Amino acid sequence: MLREIWFEIRKIAVQKKNYVMLFGHLFFLILCYVCFKTSNFRFFEREMADTIKFDNFQRFVDGLFFARVGLVPTFVILMPIFICTLAGDMVAGEIQDGSLKMYMARPRSRTRIILAKLSAIYLVNLLYCLYFAVAAIVIGICLRGYSSSQLIYLHGLGLGSEMVLMSPAQALTCYFMTVLYYSISIMALGSIAFFFSTIFDRMSGAMVSAITIYFVCYIVEKLPFADKIEPYLLSKVMNGGSLLWLTDIPYGRMVTNLSTLFIYIAFFSMLSIINFNIKDIK
């Protein structure tokens, strides 16, 4: 199995389109820094005016603060698009260019092929998540340095806390725990995109279908009458990593979120295996 996984990772590595997101993320960080410099942080001070006032707010806006600000947009918008592109191409893309039929010319276990592809998707997804996390920290510290006190800005996330103060070590621990959570949550969307990849014969169909499901869930969770299903919607549980920044982490809610994510992954992975085993490879 390890040999098959390595083979799938190598196939992903040679595709230039998978590197577009790296440049997109770098461009995003550059724009964030320009916004930081031109705003003079008046936005954050206005947002916190009713909660608490700091004599020198800018001392909290360091490199780690910069990295945290870019965390949510990276994993809520950029990475979902990337994982849908990556997973949507794994089967449908190979059918489209004819390489899958050639690969299966020799007797191979279809279930083994699917498991190898799913494993490769998660490993590449995890690598990208870690890269984005480290890149944001490195760029942030190079440009802003770091402070001995970390202000965790939670306004507007509906967590019951506007902000939390931590040490740099605590902030980094929560930061990478959140990144690990996002790597699992993004894989839930990846398993859906992969399932559609086993249905369609073109990558675009699989990618658009998965992205549509994600953003439909994102819209529905904002509706005032969706409170009963909101905790289990894909977009809601995918973006539940913010809970890890609270002083008292609601572990019951975290277990529910992770369990829901693993159910999504297991269910759509099983559907992918079933569909691929009965699919006529053209």
Secondary structure, DSSP 4 states (H G I P E B T S, - for coil): -HHHHHHHHHHHHT-GGGGHHHHHHHHHHHHHHHHHHHHTTHHHHHHTTTT---TTGGGG-SHHHHHHHTHHHIIIIIHHHHHHHHHHHTTHHHHHHTHHHHHTTS---HHHHHHHHHHHHHHHHHHHHHHHHHHHHHHHHHHH---SSEEEE-TTS-SS-SEEEE-HHHHHHHHHHHHHHHHHHHHHHHHHHHHHHHH-SSHHHHHHHHHHHHHHHHHHTTSTT-TTTGGGSHHHHHTGGGGGGSSS--HHHHHHHHHHHHHHHHHHHHHHHHHHHH----
